[in-house]
Amino acid sequence: MELVLSPEDEAFRQEVRTFIREKLDPETKRKVELGYPLNRDDYVKWHKRMYEKGWAAPNWPVEYGGTGWTPIQRHIYDEELALGSTPRVIPFGVSMVAPVIYTFGSEEQKAKYLPRILSFDDWWCQGYSEPGSGSDLSSLRTKAVRDGDHYVVNGQKTWTTLAQYADMIFCLVRTDDSGKQQEGISFLLIDMKTPGISVTPIETIDGDVEINSVFFDDVRVPVENRVGEEGKGWTYAKFLLGHERTGIAAVGRSKRQLSRLKHIAEQEVNGDITLAEDPAFRERLAEVEIELYALEAMVIGALEGEARGNPPGPEASILKIKGVEVQQAITELAVEAVGNHAHAFAPETWDLHANEPGFGPDYAASAAPIYFNWRKASIYGGSNEIQRNIIAKRVLGL
């Protein structure tokens, strides 16, 4: 499948490519190409350049700072950012909590938070999962007790991505134990500098420190920081997860990884031929590429639905499952392609200015870490097993 663009959309693609070429720092681009870890400044600097261009939040309504682009233009933009090896847009503010705020929040909340999310003056993280409450999120136990014009919050959130950088966290908390689990949950916006909040890093299997546990010990949160009605947080959470799961499909990122894999296949040798010439490897590569283009068609359909005012529904679960399966298949093939070079675990070399020499080609150093890191994709955003249950119930009527 090939997306045929109108002359206007092709001109837009070239405009995005020119912007990336002129504004993306070469060192940051190289780190992304090699799969090396990025720091806070890498993300913030790139986001602010998009913000200055007016392109920081293309999925927002125009009245709040959105671009008014068509679904195809939004798809082109996302794809070009990925293919251009830019830092990924941190989704927790722009793509996740912002739609909740501008859809369900008060006018005061919109005025206070949306401009700072748009400019990336506030870095947000997500407080959903807890020990024992992951896929069964409605069993969460972090409690918020009303005390005058504040809630007093106690509990723990875990797997909190990039909480070490965050200024704000949006949290699901339990405000009522008397009825059904889902009916006693509220949605709070919490300043990470509030006394009583502590962050503990969790090292992942790839050697990175990307996720954290966040502890709340008598944390006082103004009632005005509650989004919508008390006890309606589950409704807002499901709305947010629809946006998250659509984004997890990550078509552009998978296209970049596939292009990288093809380059590796052209360099690596299997006997007297390269992997790119090996019939068995080429067949597996073709299978995942077909799946990727089918996924792209589904994503465009979902974007067109959003443009007509239809927020992501159960189809977001399909996008999440297929997007993750494609991502994991590509990373698995990359590890196989680099062969023995994938065995080395040398995080001290994952830096453009490292003094230590790498092991093998530069593209090999991050193959295994990326493979291990992306194993989590079938769990976060609601595990793939849970997504299949949603499809069975809401699509197939089982």
C-alpha positions in Angstrom: 0.0 0.0 0.0 1.2 3.5 -0.8 -0.4 6.6 0.4 -1.0 8.9 -2.6 -0.8 12.5 -1.6 -2.4 15.6 -3.2 0.0 18.3 -4.3 -1.0 20.3 -1.2 -0.2 17.4 1.1 3.1 16.7 -0.7 4.0 20.3 -0.3 3.2 20.1 3.4 5.4 17.0 3.7 8.3 18.9 2.2 7.7 21.8 4.6 7.9 19.5 7.6 11.1 17.9 6.3 12.6 21.3 5.8 11.7 22.3 9.3 13.3 19.2 10.8 16.4 19.6 8.7 16.9 23.2 9.8 15.8 23.0 13.5 16.9 19.5 14.7 20.3 19.5 16.5 22.6 17.1 14.6 23.9 15.5 17.8 20.4 14.8 19.1 19.4 13.3 15.7 22.4 11.0 15.8 21.5 9.8 19.3 18.0 9.0 18.1 19.3 7.2 15.0 21.6 5.0 17.1 19.0 4.4 19.8 21.0 6.0 22.6 19.3 7.4 25.7 18.2 11.1 25.5 18.3 13.5 28.4 15.6 16.0 29.6 17.1 18.9 27.6 17.0 16.9 24.3 13.2 16.5 24.7 12.5 20.0 25.9 14.6 21.8 23.4 12.9 20.0 20.5 9.4 20.4 21.8 10.0 24.2 22.2 11.1 24.5 18.6 7.9 22.8 17.5 6.0 25.2 19.9 7.7 28.2 18.3 6.6 27.0 14.9 3.0 26.5 16.2 3.2 22.7 15.7 3.4 21.4 19.2 -0.2 20.1 19.5 -1.7 19.2 16.1 -4.3 17.0 17.7 -5.8 19.9 19.8 -8.8 22.0 18.9 -7.7 25.2 17.2 -9.1 27.4 20.0 -6.6 25.9 22.4 -3.6 26.0 20.2 -4.1 23.2 17.7 -3.1 23.5 14.0 -6.4 22.7 12.3 -4.6 20.2 10.1 -6.5 17.4 8.2 -6.1 13.8 9.4 -3.7 13.1 6.5 -1.6 16.1 7.5 -1.4 15.0 11.1 -0.3 11.5 9.9 2.3 13.0 7.6 3.6 15.2 10.4 3.9 12.2 12.9 5.6 10.1 10.2 8.1 12.8 9.2 9.0 13.4 12.9 9.8 9.7 13.3 11.6 9.3 10.0 13.6 12.5 10.7 14.9 10.9 13.9 13.5 13.6 16.2 13.0 13.0 19.9 9.6 11.6 20.4 6.9 13.9 21.7 6.4 13.2 25.4 2.7 12.2 25.3 1.6 12.6 28.9 0.9 16.3 28.6 0.1 17.0 25.0 -1.7 13.8 24.0 -3.1 12.4 27.2 -4.0 14.9 30.0 -4.6 17.9 27.8 -7.6 16.3 26.0 -9.1 15.4 29.4 -8.6 19.0 30.6 -10.0 20.7 27.5 -12.9 18.2 27.3 -13.9 17.9 31.0 -11.9 20.5 32.9 -13.1 23.9 34.2 -12.3 27.1 32.5 -9.8 28.0 35.2 -8.0 24.6 34.6 -7.9 25.2 30.9 -6.4 28.7 31.4 -3.9 27.5 33.9 -2.6 24.3 32.5 -3.1 24.2 28.7 -0.7 27.0 27.8 2.1 25.5 29.9 1.5 22.0 28.4 1.6 23.5 24.9 4.9 25.3 25.6 6.3 22.4 27.6 7.0 24.6 30.6 5.4 21.8 32.6 6.5 18.2 32.1 3.7 15.8 33.0 3.7 12.2 34.1 0.9 9.6 34.5 -0.2 8.2 37.9 -2.4 5.2 37.0 -0.8 1.8 37.8 -0.1 0.7 41.3 1.4 -2.5 42.8 -1.4 -4.9 42.4 -3.4 -2.6 40.2 -2.2 -2.6 36.6 -4.5 -4.2 34.0 -7.2 -4.3 36.7 -6.8 -0.6 37.2 -10.2 -0.1 38.9 -8.8 -1.9 42.0 -6.4 1.0 42.7 -5.9 1.9 46.4 -4.3 5.3 46.4 -6.7 7.2 48.6 -7.8 10.9 48.6 -9.7 12.0 51.7 -11.5 15.3 51.6 -10.3 17.8 54.2 -12.0 21.2 53.7 -10.8 22.6 50.4 -8.1 20.0 50.0 -7.8 16.2 49.4 -5.2 14.4 51.5 -3.6 11.8 49.2 -1.8 8.6 50.5 -0.6 5.7 48.4 1.8 4.6 45.7 1.9 4.7 41.9 4.4 2.6 39.9 5.9 2.2 36.4 5.6 6.0 36.2 7.5 6.9 33.1 10.0 9.8 33.3 8.6 10.9 36.7 12.1 12.0 37.6 11.7 14.9 35.2 8.1 15.7 35.9 6.6 19.0 37.2 3.1 17.6 37.4 1.3 14.3 37.6 -2.3 13.4 36.7 -3.6 10.7 39.1 -6.5 8.4 39.6 -7.3 8.2 43.3 -10.0 6.6 45.4 -12.4 9.0 46.9 -15.1 6.6 47.9 -15.1 2.9 49.0 -18.8 2.4 49.4 -20.0 1.4 45.9 -18.6 -0.3 42.7 -14.8 0.1 42.3 -15.2 2.3 39.2 -17.6 4.7 40.8 -15.3 5.7 43.7 -12.4 7.0 41.5 -11.5 10.7 40.9 -9.1 12.4 38.6 -6.6 14.8 40.3 -3.9 17.1 38.9 -1.0 17.2 41.4 2.1 19.4 41.6 5.2 17.1 41.9 6.8 19.7 44.2 4.1 19.3 46.8 5.5 18.1 50.2 5.0 14.4 50.8 5.8 13.2 47.2 8.9 11.1 46.7 10.2 9.4 43.5 12.2 6.1 43.5 13.8 5.0 40.2 13.3 1.4 38.8 16.0 0.1 36.5 14.5 -1.9 33.6 15.9 -5.0 31.9 17.6 -2.9 29.2 19.7 -1.1 31.8 17.9 2.2 31.6 16.1 4.2 34.4 13.0 5.3 32.6 10.3 4.3 35.1 9.7 5.0 38.7 7.6 4.5 41.8 5.9 7.6 43.1 4.9 7.7 46.8 2.3 10.0 48.4 2.5 10.6 52.1 -0.2 13.0 53.4 0.0 15.0 50.2 -2.5 18.0 50.2 -4.1 18.7 46.9 -6.5 21.6 46.4 -10.0 20.4 45.5 -9.9 22.9 42.5 -7.3 20.5 41.0 -9.9 17.8 40.6 -11.0 17.4 36.9 -14.8 17.1 36.5 -17.0 15.5 39.1 -15.9 13.5 42.2 -16.3 9.8 41.5 -16.3 10.2 37.7 -12.6 9.7 37.2 -13.1 6.3 35.6 -15.0 7.9 32.8 -12.2 10.4 32.2 -9.6 7.6 32.5 -11.2 5.6 29.7 -11.4 8.6 27.5 -7.7 9.2 28.1 -6.7 5.6 27.4 -8.4 5.7 24.0 -6.0 8.5 23.0 -3.0 6.7 24.6 -3.7 3.4 22.7 -4.1 5.1 19.4 -0.7 6.8 19.9 0.9 3.5 20.9 0.5 2.3 17.3 3.5 4.4 16.5 3.5 3.8 12.8 6.2 6.5 12.0 8.5 5.1 14.6 8.1 1.6 13.3 8.8 2.8 9.8 12.1 4.3 11.0 13.0 1.1 12.8 12.2 -0.9 9.7 14.4 1.4 7.5 17.2 0.9 10.1 16.6 -2.9 9.9 16.9 -2.9 6.2 20.2 -1.0 6.4 21.5 -3.6 8.9 20.4 -6.4 6.6 22.5 -4.8 3.8 25.6 -4.8 6.0 25.4 -8.2 7.8 26.5 -11.4 6.0 25.0 -14.8 6.1 27.5 -17.1 4.4 28.3 -15.7 1.0 25.3 -13.3 0.8 24.0 -10.4 2.8 20.9 -10.8 4.9 19.1 -8.5 2.5 19.7 -11.2 -0.2 18.8 -14.1 2.1 15.4 -15.4 1.0 14.3 -16.5 4.5 15.2 -13.2 6.1 13.6 -11.2 3.2 10.4 -13.1 3.6 10.2 -12.3 7.4 11.0 -8.7 6.6 8.3 -8.5 4.0 5.7 -10.0 6.4 6.3 -7.4 9.0 6.3 -4.6 6.4 2.9 -5.7 5.1 1.5 -5.7 8.7 2.9 -2.2 9.2 1.2 -0.8 6.1 -2.1 -2.4 7.0 -1.7 -0.8 10.5 -1.1 2.6 8.8 -4.4 2.3 6.9 -6.2 1.7 10.2 -4.6 4.6 11.9 -5.6 7.0 9.1 -9.2 5.7 9.4 -9.1 6.4 13.2 -7.7 9.9 12.6 -10.5 10.6 10.1 -13.0 9.5 12.7 -11.5 11.9 15.2 -11.8 14.7 12.7 -15.5 14.0 12.4 -15.9 14.3 16.2 -15.7 10.6 17.0 -13.1 10.0 19.7 -11.2 6.7 19.7 -13.4 3.8 20.7 -12.7 0.0 20.8 -10.7 0.3 17.5 -8.0 1.9 19.6 -7.5 -1.6 21.2 -6.9 -3.1 17.8 -4.4 -0.4 16.9 -2.6 -0.9 20.2 -2.3 -4.7 19.7 -1.2 -4.6 16.1 1.1 -1.6 16.7 2.9 -3.5 19.5 3.2 -6.7 17.5 4.8 -4.9 14.7 7.2 -3.0 17.0 8.3 -6.2 18.7 8.7 -8.1 15.5 11.0 -5.5 14.1 13.2 -5.3 17.2 13.4 -9.1 17.3 14.6 -9.2 13.7 17.2 -6.5 14.5 18.7 -8.6 17.3 18.9 -11.6 15.0 20.4 -9.5 12.2 23.3 -8.2 14.3 24.0 -11.7 15.6 26.8 -12.0 18.2 27.2 -8.3 18.4 23.9 -8.1 20.3 25.5 -10.1 23.2 27.6 -7.2 24.5 26.0 -5.1 27.3 28.1 -1.9 27.5 25.9 1.1 28.5 29.1 3.1 29.0 29.4 3.2 25.2 25.9 4.5 24.6 27.1 8.1 24.3 28.4 10.0 21.3 31.3 11.2 23.5 32.1 7.9 25.2 35.8 7.2 25.7 35.3 3.4 25.5 35.2 1.8 22.0 32.0 0.1 21.0 31.6 -3.6 20.2 31.0 -4.1 16.5 29.2 -1.7 14.2 27.6 1.4 15.7 24.1 0.1 14.8 24.6 -3.0 16.9 25.1 -1.4 20.4 21.4 -0.6 21.0 19.8 -3.6 19.2 19.4 -5.7 22.3 18.5 -2.8 24.7 15.8 -1.7 22.3 14.5 -5.2 22.0 14.3 -5.7 25.7 12.7 -2.2 26.3 9.9 -2.8 23.8 8.8 -6.0 25.5 6.9 -3.7 27.9 4.8 -2.3 25.1 2.4 -5.3 25.2 1.7 -4.5 28.9 1.5 -0.7 29.2 -1.5 1.2 28.1 -3.6 -1.8 29.1 -2.1 -5.3 28.4 -2.8 -6.9 25.0 -4.8 -9.5 26.7 -7.1 -6.9 28.2 -7.4 -5.2 24.7 -8.6 -8.6 23.3 -11.2 -8.7 26.0 -12.4 -5.2 25.1 -12.6 -6.2 21.4 -14.5 -9.4 22.2 -17.0 -7.5 24.4 -17.5 -4.2 22.5 -16.8 -5.2 18.9 -17.8 -8.8 18.7 -20.5 -8.7 21.4 -19.3 -11.9 23.1 
